[in-house]
Amino acid sequence: MTSDPGQARLFEGQDSTGYRPLAARLRPTRLPDYAGQQHLLAPGKPLRQAIDAGQLHSMILWGPPGVGKTTLARLAAGTAAAHFLQLSAVLSGVKDIRAAIERAQQYKVQGRDTVLFVDEVHRFNKSQQDAFLPYVEDGTVIFIGATTENPSFELNNALLSRARVYKLRALDETDIRSVLARGLAELGERISAPEDSLAVLARQADGDARRALNLLELAADLAVDSVITQDTLREVLQGSLRRFDKGGDLFYDQISALHKAVRGSAPDAALYWFCRMLDGGCDPLYIARRVVRMASEEVGNADPRALTLSLEAWQVQERLGTPEGELAIAQAIVYLACAAKSNAVYSAFNAARADVAAGASEEVPLHLRNAPTQLLREMEHGAGYRYAHDEAGAYAAGENYFPPALRDRQYYHPVDRGLELKIRDKLRHLRELDKTSTLRRYD
């Protein structure tokens, strides 16, 4: 089923017949009733000034669910006395976009502005997003898109260049409590909730006003003697309500937080983000794979046991599953967070790859080439190669294993922590031997 822009809802004319959820009934119609987002809407803020003056511009409202993106778009349109047309990127296609634009053009002839609100705009593909561009450019519509995903990754640069991005935040518990108070007032005297029940609802709403009101309405339906008690809430609050969008921004933000906590030697914070991801339904095997990455990237040769332990934790998860595997992964995470840190191998790897990508296809020097046949030996493959085990200390001082153009290049710089302290001292000693050798290759 696709939406019909010919039936797109105007801000001035919503249908109020039939059942409407509590969250829909309480959608603010005045800016003073709007909860949260004071970093954008406090007096003097640019967006607040634009709305108060009725001078709207195209914008992208980016934020988690239930923080008021649609409501803010409606309030902005109403304050500017503009027609409000709404499309959902889930249900609409290019045909629907064209129909909405035609309607906006009719309003333009009448001297009225049109706010075209596109919910979940990130779900439109490139061609669908491109369809808006000329009409945003010529002022046919004031475009407002709403998205839960990072616009930098999900929206075309051409559309982003024509719209200002505003980041909306999850509501704090004070904001949620004010929303719940309005909800109780709407439900009337027949329903009451003690302060401890409201506190639980506010906390479990997890920054989502819509979720808070939906929970309140459900709790009201189940309330005994018109009172929302803790027993009522235990029945309502089944399962986790914390936000975790698999594959979305929250997913990558949380794995980023876990990785940074390990890098920062903060085992308690690392465990917290690990448990948050598990609580949200993340596959433990995904986390195990990322932990192996952390072992090489953040610990490296400062403590090679970190990689071994991480691989073993991955194997425990594969063999035994939950909860044994999760505990093994937690053990690896704590070990990595507490281990000596070095990104020397990671940095060396990236530097070597950069040289390879930027350089020519250097020939393998003759002394390093393989010579399995008589012909290749006659062509001097392997000629002059010094077998390290035959040299003093099993080291061929002065030998060079790079192509001539890259002679003496150094990528790996061990740190002065953990095992790499000893590695650093050894490499420093070997380089001193190279400098004093009378057999320096390429001299």
TAGI-V909031 format. One record per pair of residues at least 24 apart in sequence whose C-alpha atoms are under 10 Angstrom apart, sorted by sequence separation. I is the first residue (numbers start at 1). J is the second residue. D is the distance in Angstrom with one decimal. If there is no record, write none. Layout:
i=(I:I)
j=(J:J)
d=(D:D)
This chain:
i=(51:52:54:55:56:83:116:117:121:122:123:177:178:288:289:290:308:309:51:54:55:82:114:115:116:117:118:119:120:121:122:130:133:137:174:176:177:288:289:307:310:50:51:53:54:56:92:113:114:115:116:117:118:119:120:121:122:123:129:130:133:136:173:176:177:191:193:251:288:306:309:310:408:51:52:53:54:113:114:115:116:117:118:119:120:121:122:129:132:136:173:175:176:193:250:287:288:306:309:48:51:52:54:90:91:112:113:114:115:116:117:118:119:120:121:122:126:130:131:173:174:191:192:285:286:288:47:50:51:83:84:85:86:87:88:89:90:113:114:115:116:117:118:119:120:122:125:126:127:129:130:133:173:174:176:180:183:184:187:191:251:258:262:285:288:306:307:37:50:82:83:84:85:86:87:88:89:90:94:101:105:121:124:125:126:129:172:173:176:179:183:187:190:191:193:197:198:200:211:284:285:288:305:306:36:37:41:81:82:83:84:85:86:87:88:89:90:92:93:97:101:104:108:109:122:123:124:125:171:172:173:176:178:179:182:183:192:197:198:246:251:255:259:263:305:306:35:36:80:81:82:83:84:85:86:87:88:89:90:91:92:93:97:108:122:123:126:173:175:176:177:180:181:184:191:196:197:198:201:205:244:245:255:258:259:262:263:285:368:398:34:35:80:81:82:83:84:85:86:87:88:89:90:91:94:95:98:107:108:121:122:126:172:173:174:175:176:179:180:183:184:187:191:192:193:194:196:197:200:204:243:244:258:262:284:285:303:306:367:368:397:398:34:80:81:82:87:89:90:94:97:98:101:105:106:107:121:122:171:172:173:175:176:179:183:191:192:193:194:195:196:197:208:242:243:244:246:259:260:263:264:284:305:306:367:368:396:397:398:400:407:37:80:88:89:93:94:97:104:105:171:172:173:176:177:180:190:191:192:193:194:197:198:201:206:207:208:242:244:245:246:247:255:259:263:304:365:368:395:397:398:399:407:77:88:89:92:94:104:105:170:171:172:173:176:180:184:190:191:192:193:194:197:201:204:205:206:207:243:244:245:246:255:258:262:263:285:303:365:397:398:34:77:78:94:103:104:170:171:172:176:180:189:190:191:192:193:200:204:205:206:242:243:244:245:246:262:284:288:292:295:299:302:303:364:365:366:396:397:398:404:405:34:77:94:102:104:169:170:171:203:204:205:241:242:244:260:284:288:291:295:298:299:302:303:364:365:395:396:397:398:399:404:76:77:89:101:169:170:203:240:241:259:284:287:291:294:298:299:300:301:302:303:363:364:365:395:397:398:402:403:28:31:77:89:101:239:240:285:288:289:292:295:296:299:300:301:302:362:363:364:397:398:399:400:401:27:30:31:34:74:100:240:284:285:288:291:292:295:298:299:300:301:302:362:363:396:397:398:399:400:29:30:73:284:287:288:291:294:295:298:299:300:301:302:361:362:363:397:398:399:400:23:27:28:29:73:74:294:298:299:300:301:302:362:396:397:398:399:27:28:30:31:73:285:288:292:295:297:298:299:300:301:362:396:397:398:27:29:30:31:73:284:288:291:296:297:298:299:300:360:398:28:29:30:287:295:296:297:298:299:300:359:24:27:28:29:70:295:296:297:298:299:359:27:30:31:70:278:295:296:297:298:29:30:70:294:296:297:29:69:296:297:275:355:274:274:275:85:89:274:355:56:58:60:84:88:89:352:384:57:58:59:60:61:62:83:84:85:86:87:88:271:352:56:58:61:82:83:86:271:274:351:352:61:82:270:271:351:352:60:350:351:11:12:271:348:349:11:267:270:271:348:349:10:11:267:270:347:348:12:77:268:269:346:347:348:11:12:267:268:270:271:345:346:347:348:10:11:77:266:267:270:344:345:10:76:266:267:269:344:345:12:265:267:268:343:344:345:11:12:73:74:265:266:267:343:344:11:12:13:73:262:265:266:267:342:343:344:10:11:12:72:73:261:262:265:266:342:343:10:11:73:262:263:264:265:342:9:10:11:70:259:262:263:264:265:341:342:9:10:11:69:70:258:261:262:263:265:340:341:342:8:9:10:69:70:261:262:263:265:340:341:342:344:8:9:69:260:262:263:264:340:341:342:7:8:9:58:68:69:259:263:339:340:342:6:7:8:57:58:69:258:262:263:339:340:341:5:263:340:5:58:65:4:5:57:64:65:3:4:58:59:60:61:62:63:64:65:3:57:58:59:60:61:62:63:64:2:3:57:58:59:60:61:62:63:64:2:3:56:57:58:59:60:61:62:63:2:3:4:5:56:57:58:59:60:61:62:63:2:3:4:56:62:2:3:62:1:2:3:5:6:61:1:2:4:5:60:4:5:8:2:3:4:5:6:7:2:5:6:4:5:8:60:4:5:6:149:5:6:148:5:69:149:150:60:69:149:150:59:60:68:148:149:150:58:59:67:68:148:149:58:60:61:67:68:148:59:60:61:62:63:64:65:66:67:68:10:11:58:59:60:61:62:63:64:65:66:67:10:57:58:59:60:61:62:63:64:65:66:57:58:59:60:61:62:63:64:57:58:59:60:61:62:63:64:8:67:302:301:302:300:301:302:303:304:302:303:304:301:302:303:304:47:301:302:303:299:300:301:302:47:299:300:301:302:300:301:302:302:301:40:40:39:40:39:40:37:38:39:37:38:36:37:36:37:36:37:36:37:35:36:35:36:37:35:36:66:35:36:66:67:68:34:35:66:67:68:35:36:65:66:67:68:35:36:64:65:66:67:34:35:64:65:66:67:33:34:65:66:33:65:66:33:26:23:26:26:25:23:26:22:25:22:22:22:36:36:35:65:64:64:27:26:64:23:24:63:64:23:26:22:23:21:23:24:23:24:22:23:21:22:21:22:23:22:23:22:21:22)
j=(75:76:78:79:80:107:140:141:145:146:147:201:202:312:313:314:332:333:76:79:80:107:139:140:141:142:143:144:145:146:147:155:158:162:199:201:202:313:314:332:335:76:77:79:80:82:118:139:140:141:142:143:144:145:146:147:148:149:155:156:159:162:199:202:203:217:219:277:314:332:335:336:434:78:79:80:81:140:141:142:143:144:145:146:147:148:149:156:159:163:200:202:203:220:277:314:315:333:336:76:79:80:82:118:119:140:141:142:143:144:145:146:147:148:149:150:154:158:159:201:202:219:220:313:314:316:76:79:80:112:113:114:115:116:117:118:119:142:143:144:145:146:147:148:149:151:154:155:156:158:159:162:202:203:205:209:212:213:216:220:280:287:291:314:317:335:336:67:80:112:113:114:115:116:117:118:119:120:124:131:135:151:154:155:156:159:202:203:206:209:213:217:220:221:223:227:228:230:241:314:315:318:335:336:67:68:72:112:113:114:115:116:117:118:119:120:121:123:124:128:132:135:139:140:153:154:155:156:202:203:204:207:209:210:213:214:223:228:229:277:282:286:290:294:336:337:67:68:112:113:114:115:116:117:118:119:120:121:122:123:124:125:129:140:154:155:158:205:207:208:209:212:213:216:223:228:229:230:233:237:276:277:287:290:291:294:295:317:400:430:67:68:113:114:115:116:117:118:119:120:121:122:123:124:127:128:131:140:141:154:155:159:205:206:207:208:209:212:213:216:217:220:224:225:226:227:229:230:233:237:276:277:291:295:317:318:336:339:400:401:430:431:68:114:115:116:121:123:124:128:131:132:135:139:140:141:155:156:205:206:207:209:210:213:217:225:226:227:228:229:230:231:242:276:277:278:280:293:294:297:298:318:339:340:401:402:430:431:432:434:441:72:115:123:124:128:129:132:139:140:206:207:208:211:212:215:225:226:227:228:229:232:233:236:241:242:243:277:279:280:281:282:290:294:298:339:400:403:430:432:433:434:442:113:124:125:128:130:140:141:206:207:208:209:212:216:220:226:227:228:229:230:233:237:240:241:242:243:279:280:281:282:291:294:298:299:321:339:401:433:434:71:114:115:131:140:141:207:208:209:213:217:226:227:228:229:230:237:241:242:243:279:280:281:282:283:299:321:325:329:332:336:339:340:401:402:403:433:434:435:441:442:72:115:132:140:142:207:208:209:241:242:243:279:280:282:298:322:326:329:333:336:337:340:341:402:403:433:434:435:436:437:442:115:116:128:140:208:209:242:279:280:298:323:326:330:333:337:338:339:340:341:342:402:403:404:434:436:437:441:442:68:71:117:129:141:279:280:325:328:329:332:335:336:339:340:341:342:402:403:404:437:438:439:440:441:68:71:72:75:115:141:281:325:326:329:332:333:336:339:340:341:342:343:403:404:437:438:439:440:441:71:72:115:326:329:330:333:336:337:340:341:342:343:344:403:404:405:439:440:441:442:66:70:71:72:116:117:337:341:342:343:344:345:405:439:440:441:442:71:72:74:75:117:329:332:336:339:341:342:343:344:345:406:440:441:442:72:74:75:76:118:329:333:336:341:342:343:344:345:405:443:74:75:76:333:341:342:343:344:345:346:405:71:74:75:76:117:342:343:344:345:346:406:75:78:79:118:326:343:344:345:346:78:79:119:343:345:346:79:119:346:347:326:406:326:329:330:141:145:330:411:113:115:117:141:145:146:409:441:115:116:117:118:119:120:141:142:143:144:145:146:329:410:115:117:120:141:142:145:330:333:410:411:121:142:330:331:411:412:121:411:412:73:74:333:410:411:74:330:333:334:411:412:74:75:331:334:411:412:77:142:333:334:411:412:413:77:78:333:334:336:337:411:412:413:414:77:78:144:333:334:337:411:412:78:144:334:335:337:412:413:81:334:336:337:412:413:414:81:82:143:144:335:336:337:413:414:82:83:84:144:333:336:337:338:413:414:415:82:83:84:144:145:333:334:337:338:414:415:83:84:146:335:336:337:338:415:83:84:85:144:333:336:337:338:339:415:416:84:85:86:144:145:333:336:337:338:340:415:416:417:84:85:86:145:146:337:338:339:341:416:417:418:420:85:86:146:337:339:340:341:417:418:419:85:86:87:136:146:147:337:341:417:418:420:85:86:87:136:137:148:337:341:342:418:419:420:85:343:420:86:139:146:86:87:139:146:147:86:87:141:142:143:144:145:146:147:148:87:141:142:143:144:145:146:147:148:87:88:142:143:144:145:146:147:148:149:88:89:142:143:144:145:146:147:148:149:89:90:91:92:143:144:145:146:147:148:149:150:90:91:92:144:150:91:92:151:91:92:93:95:96:151:92:93:95:96:151:96:97:100:95:96:97:98:99:100:96:99:100:99:100:103:155:100:101:102:245:102:103:245:103:167:247:248:159:168:248:249:159:160:168:248:249:250:159:160:168:169:249:250:160:162:163:169:170:250:162:163:164:165:166:167:168:169:170:171:114:115:162:163:164:165:166:167:168:169:170:171:115:162:163:164:165:166:167:168:169:170:171:163:164:165:166:167:168:169:170:164:165:166:167:168:169:170:171:116:176:414:414:415:414:415:416:417:418:417:418:419:417:418:419:420:164:418:419:420:417:418:419:420:166:418:419:420:421:420:421:422:423:423:166:167:167:168:168:169:167:168:169:168:169:168:169:169:170:170:171:171:172:171:172:172:174:175:174:175:205:175:176:206:207:208:175:176:207:208:209:177:178:207:208:209:210:178:179:207:208:209:210:178:179:208:209:210:211:178:179:210:211:179:211:212:182:179:179:182:183:183:183:186:183:186:184:186:187:207:209:209:243:243:245:210:210:249:209:210:249:250:210:213:210:211:210:212:213:213:214:213:214:213:214:214:215:216:216:217:217:217:218)
d=(8.3:8.3:8.8:9.3:7.2:7.8:9.6:9.5:5.6:8.1:8.7:8.5:9.4:9.6:9.7:9.9:9.4:9.4:5.5:5.9:6.8:9.3:9.1:9.2:6.1:8.4:7.8:8.5:7.2:5.9:6.0:10.0:7.5:7.3:9.7:8.7:5.9:7.1:7.0:8.9:9.0:8.7:8.3:8.2:4.0:9.5:9.5:8.5:7.3:5.8:6.0:6.2:6.4:6.0:5.4:5.8:8.1:9.6:7.7:7.9:6.5:7.3:8.2:5.6:9.3:9.9:9.6:7.7:5.2:7.4:8.4:8.5:9.9:9.3:6.9:7.5:7.6:7.6:5.2:4.7:5.1:4.8:4.8:4.9:4.8:9.1:6.9:7.1:7.9:8.8:10.0:8.8:8.4:9.0:9.7:8.8:8.9:9.2:9.1:9.2:6.5:8.0:8.9:9.8:10.0:9.8:6.9:6.1:6.0:6.1:5.7:6.3:6.8:7.1:9.3:8.7:9.4:7.7:9.8:9.4:8.1:9.6:8.4:9.6:9.3:9.9:9.6:9.9:7.0:7.2:8.9:7.2:8.3:7.6:8.4:6.5:8.2:7.5:8.5:7.0:8.2:7.6:8.9:9.7:8.6:7.4:9.0:7.8:9.5:8.9:7.2:8.0:5.6:9.9:7.7:8.4:9.2:9.2:9.5:6.5:9.1:9.5:9.3:6.7:8.0:7.0:8.8:8.3:9.3:6.3:6.3:5.9:6.2:5.9:6.2:5.6:6.1:7.1:9.4:9.7:9.2:9.3:9.0:8.5:6.6:7.1:8.6:6.4:8.9:6.8:6.5:8.3:9.1:9.3:9.3:9.7:8.8:8.5:9.1:8.7:9.3:9.7:9.4:6.1:7.8:8.8:9.9:8.1:4.9:4.6:4.9:4.9:4.7:4.8:4.8:5.6:8.4:9.9:8.1:8.1:8.5:9.5:9.0:9.8:9.1:8.1:8.5:9.0:9.8:8.9:9.5:6.9:9.7:9.2:9.3:9.6:9.0:6.8:9.5:9.4:8.4:10.0:8.3:8.0:9.4:9.8:8.3:8.6:10.0:7.8:5.2:6.0:6.2:6.1:5.9:6.3:6.5:5.5:9.5:9.8:8.6:9.6:9.6:6.7:5.4:9.1:10.0:8.6:8.4:7.7:9.3:6.9:9.8:8.1:7.9:10.0:6.2:9.8:8.0:10.0:8.3:9.8:8.0:9.7:8.0:7.8:9.7:6.8:9.4:9.3:9.9:8.0:8.4:9.0:6.3:8.3:7.2:8.6:7.5:9.1:7.5:7.6:6.5:9.9:8.3:9.6:8.1:8.9:8.7:8.7:6.1:9.8:9.7:8.2:9.8:9.8:6.1:7.9:6.5:7.5:9.0:8.3:9.6:9.4:8.6:7.9:8.6:6.1:8.1:8.0:9.2:7.2:9.3:9.4:7.4:7.4:9.0:7.6:9.7:7.3:7.4:8.5:8.0:9.6:9.7:9.8:9.0:5.6:7.8:5.8:7.5:8.9:7.6:9.7:9.5:9.8:8.0:9.4:9.3:8.1:7.0:8.4:9.6:7.5:8.2:8.5:6.3:5.7:7.3:9.9:8.0:9.6:9.9:8.3:9.6:9.5:8.3:9.4:9.5:9.1:9.4:9.3:9.4:9.7:9.0:9.2:9.4:8.2:9.6:9.2:9.0:9.9:9.4:9.0:5.6:7.1:9.0:7.8:10.0:6.1:7.9:5.7:9.7:9.8:8.9:9.8:8.9:4.7:5.0:4.9:7.3:9.1:9.8:9.9:7.0:9.2:9.3:9.8:8.5:7.9:8.0:9.6:8.4:6.9:6.0:9.8:9.6:9.6:8.0:9.0:7.2:7.5:8.1:9.0:9.3:9.3:9.5:9.8:6.4:8.2:7.8:4.3:8.9:9.9:7.1:7.4:9.2:5.9:5.9:6.3:6.9:9.2:7.4:8.8:8.6:7.1:6.0:9.0:9.5:5.1:9.2:7.0:10.0:9.9:8.0:8.2:9.2:6.8:8.1:5.7:4.3:8.2:8.0:9.5:7.2:9.9:6.5:4.6:6.4:9.7:9.1:10.0:8.8:8.5:7.4:9.1:9.6:9.6:6.3:8.0:7.1:7.9:6.9:7.7:9.2:9.6:9.5:8.7:9.3:10.0:9.0:7.0:8.0:6.4:9.1:7.7:9.6:9.1:4.8:7.0:8.9:9.9:8.0:6.1:9.5:9.3:9.7:8.3:6.5:7.2:9.7:7.4:9.5:9.3:6.8:8.4:9.5:8.5:8.8:7.9:9.0:8.2:8.8:5.8:7.8:8.0:5.9:9.2:8.4:8.3:7.9:9.0:6.8:8.8:9.3:9.2:7.5:9.8:8.8:9.7:7.0:8.4:9.0:10.0:9.5:9.7:9.0:9.2:9.8:10.0:9.2:6.1:8.6:9.7:6.2:7.6:9.7:8.4:5.3:10.0:9.6:9.4:9.5:9.6:9.9:7.5:9.5:7.3:9.0:9.4:9.9:9.0:9.6:10.0:6.9:9.0:8.6:5.7:9.3:6.7:9.2:5.9:7.2:7.1:7.5:8.9:8.8:9.8:8.3:9.0:8.6:9.6:9.4:8.0:9.1:6.3:7.6:9.6:6.5:9.4:6.3:7.3:7.0:8.8:6.4:9.1:9.2:8.6:5.3:5.8:5.6:8.1:9.8:8.2:6.7:8.1:9.4:6.9:7.8:9.5:8.9:4.4:5.7:8.6:8.9:10.0:8.7:9.9:7.3:3.9:5.2:7.9:9.8:9.4:6.9:9.4:9.2:8.5:9.6:5.7:4.8:6.3:8.1:9.7:8.0:8.9:7.4:6.0:8.8:6.6:8.8:9.8:6.7:7.0:9.2:8.9:9.7:9.5:9.1:5.6:6.4:7.3:7.3:9.1:9.6:9.4:9.4:9.8:8.1:6.7:8.7:9.8:8.1:9.2:8.4:10.0:7.7:5.1:8.8:6.2:9.8:9.5:9.2:6.3:9.7:9.9:9.3:8.8:5.5:8.6:9.0:7.7:9.8:10.0:9.7:7.9:10.0:8.0:9.7:7.8:8.3:9.0:9.5:9.8:9.9:9.0:8.9:9.1:8.7:9.7:9.7:7.3:7.9:8.3:8.7:7.5:9.8:7.7:5.3:9.6:8.7:7.2:8.5:9.3:9.3:9.4:9.0:8.9:9.6:9.7:7.6:10.0:9.6:8.6:9.7:9.9:9.8:9.8:9.5:9.9:9.4:9.2:9.7:9.5:9.6:9.7:9.7:9.7:10.0:9.5:9.6:9.7:9.8:9.1:8.8:9.8:9.9:9.9:10.0:9.8:6.7:8.5:9.3:6.6:9.9:9.2:8.9:9.3:6.2:9.2:8.9:8.8:8.8:9.8:9.7:7.2:8.3:7.5:6.4:9.6:7.0:7.3:4.5:8.1:9.1:8.5:9.9:7.4:7.6:4.8:9.8:9.2:9.8:9.7:9.9:7.4:7.4:7.4:7.6:7.2:7.8:9.7:9.6:8.5:8.8:8.6:9.6:9.6:6.5:9.9:9.9:5.1:7.5:8.6:6.2:9.6:9.9:8.4:8.0:9.5:6.0:8.0:9.1:8.8:8.1:8.9:9.7:5.7:7.9:9.1:9.4:9.8:9.9:9.5:9.5:5.1:9.3:5.6:8.3:7.9:9.7:6.9:7.1:7.8:5.8:6.6:9.8:8.6:6.9:9.2:6.6:8.1:10.0:8.8:9.7:7.8:4.3:7.4:7.6:8.4:6.0:5.2:8.8:9.0:8.2:7.1:5.5:6.3:9.2:4.7:7.9:9.3:9.4:6.3:6.5:9.2:7.6:8.6:8.9:6.9:5.8:9.5:9.6:9.1:9.0:9.9:4.3:9.3:8.6:9.9:9.7:7.5:8.2:5.9:8.0:8.9:7.2:7.2:7.9:9.6:8.3:9.7:7.1:8.6:9.0:5.4:6.4:6.2:9.5:9.2:9.8:9.0:6.1:7.7:9.9:9.0:5.8:9.3:7.5:9.9:8.4:9.3:7.4:9.8:5.5:8.0:9.3:9.5:7.4:9.6:9.7:9.6:10.0:9.5:9.3:8.3:8.6:9.5:7.5:9.6:9.3:7.6:9.3:10.0:9.9:7.1:9.4:9.9:8.8:9.4:8.6:8.3:8.2:8.1:7.2:8.3:8.0:8.0:6.7:7.2:9.5:5.0:6.3:5.6:6.1:6.0:6.5:5.1:9.8:7.6:6.0:4.6:4.9:4.7:4.8:5.0:5.0:8.2:9.1:9.6:7.2:7.5:5.6:6.5:5.9:6.4:5.7:7.5:9.8:9.4:9.5:8.9:9.5:8.4:8.4:8.8:7.5:8.5:7.0:8.6:8.7:5.9:8.3:9.8:7.2:4.9:5.8:7.4:6.8:5.5:8.8:9.4:8.8:9.3:8.8:7.8:9.6:6.0:8.0:6.6:7.7:8.1:9.9:7.1:9.7:8.9:7.1:9.6:8.1:6.0:7.1:8.2:5.2:9.7:9.8:8.7:9.0:9.6:9.9:9.6:7.6:9.7:8.2:9.9:10.0:8.5:9.5:7.7:6.5:6.6:9.7:8.0:8.3:8.2:5.9:9.9:9.7:8.5:7.0:9.6:7.8:8.8:9.6:9.8:9.9:6.9:9.5:9.4:8.0:6.3:8.6:7.0:8.5:9.4:9.8:9.9:5.9:9.4:9.8:9.7:6.9:4.4:6.1:6.2:6.0:5.8:7.5:9.7:8.0:6.4:9.6:9.2:4.7:4.5:4.6:5.1:4.9:4.6:7.1:8.2:8.6:7.4:6.5:5.6:6.1:6.2:5.8:6.0:6.5:7.8:9.0:7.2:8.4:6.8:8.6:7.4:9.7:9.9:10.0:8.2:8.2:7.8:9.8:9.3:8.6:9.0:9.6:6.1:6.1:8.1:9.5:4.5:6.0:9.6:10.0:7.9:4.7:7.9:10.0:10.0:6.4:4.7:8.7:9.3:9.6:5.8:7.7:8.8:9.5:9.4:9.0:8.6:7.8:8.5:9.4:8.0:8.6:9.9:9.0:9.5:9.0:6.3:9.6:8.9:6.5:8.0:8.5:8.2:7.6:5.8:9.8:7.7:7.7:9.6:9.0:9.5:9.4:5.8:9.6:5.7:8.6:9.8:7.3:8.9:9.4:7.8:7.6:5.8:7.8:9.8:9.8:8.8:4.4:6.1:8.6:7.5:9.9:8.7:6.4:5.2:7.8:9.9:7.1:7.9:8.6:5.0:9.9:9.5:9.0:8.1:6.9:9.1:8.9:8.9:9.5:8.7:9.5:7.6:7.2:9.2:8.1:7.8:7.1:8.5:9.9:8.0:8.4:9.9:9.8:8.5:9.3:8.8:9.7:9.5:9.7:9.2:8.1:8.6:9.8:8.7:5.7:8.9:8.8:8.4:9.8:8.6:9.3:5.6:9.9:6.3:6.6:8.7:6.9:7.6:9.9:9.7:8.7:8.8:6.6:8.1:9.8)
